[in-house]
Amino acid sequence: QVQLVESGGGLVQPGGSLKLSCAASGIMIRFKDMNWYRQAPGKQRELVATITSGGFTNYADSVKGRFTISRDNPKNTVYLQMNMLKPGDTAVYYCNFRQAGMNYWGKGTLITVSS
């Protein structure tokens, strides 16, 4: 059974940092392109960052230079380092991958950026 479990969310002040983790089971992430999405209240879910199986990365313009996606294949875990956080980053963050036309999601972790 495939499972993605996000962790690391919480309340942080503007300008602060957080590191999210996504622990995978039932799959070997080394063969997958892995994504982080986020969904803010009242908004559509948006793609934040991608890391390919080859280690290439891509970011939404809104987070470029502030967020870094990485992977630890032996630990079967994907990370999202978030720096210089802004109130606009407040959202539920989800880990994701696609396989055979299906999307797999974790339950998400809430990030609240507020003073």
N, C-alpha and C positions, 0 to 999 in steps of 0.2 A: 504494500500500500504506500503510495507516494504521499509524503507529508513535508510541508515547508513551515517552519516555526520561526517567526520574527521575534526579536527581543532588543532591548536597549532604548526603548522610547521613554519619554518623560517630559517634565517641564524644564525649560531652559530659558535663560534671559537672552535678549537680543545680543548678538555678537558672540554668543557661546558656542560650544561644540558638543556633539554627541556622535557615538558610533553605534550603528545598528548592525545586528547579526541576523543571518538567515541560515538556520541549520536544516539541512535536507536529509530525508531518509527515504528509502525505497527507490532512489535513483542515484546515479553517480554524476555529480554536477560537472565533472571534468569534460564530459561529452556534450554539455549543454551551453547555449547562450543564456545567461541569467540576467534578469531585469529587476530593477526597483521602480515601482510606481507609487504615486501618492494620490490621495483624494481629500481635498479640503471640503469643509461643510458647504453644501449647496453647489458644489462644482463637480465636473466630470473627472474621472480618474485619468491621470496623465502620467506618461512615461518620464521618469527622472534620469535613469542611467542604465546602461547596458554594458555587460562584459561578455565578450564572445568566448567560445571554447579555446580559441587561440590567444586569448588575453587582450584583445583589442577592446578599447572602451569608447563610449559615446555618451554625451550628456545633453540634457535639455539646456537651452540657452540661459534659462533662469538660474541654473545652479553651476554653470561652468566656472571653474576657478575656485569654487567653494566646496564642492562635494567630490569625493573620490570613491569609486567602486573598486572592489578587489575581491579576490577569491583565494581560498585555501583548499585546494583539491583533496589533500589527505584528510583534512577535517570535514570535508563535504559541506563547507560553509562559505557563504558570500557575505561581504561586509559593505556598509556604506558609511564612510567617514564624512560627517557634515560639520563644516566650520563656518564661522561668520554667519550664524543663523539669523534669520529675519522673521518678523511676525508673519510674513507671507508664506513662510515654510511650514506653518502650522497645518497639519494634515495627519491622516492615517497613512502609514507607509506600508506597502505590500511587496513581498518578494514574489517573483513570477518566472515561469519558463513555459515554453510551448513545445508540444510534442504531438505529432500526428494530427495536427489541426486543432488540438485541444489546449486550452490555457489551464495551467495549474497555479493556484494562489495559496498563500498563507492567509491567516486570519487578520494579519496586520498588527502594527504597533503605533500608538498615538504619540505624536510629537506636538508639544504646545510651546510656542515661542512667545513669551510674554514677560513684561517686567512687573 
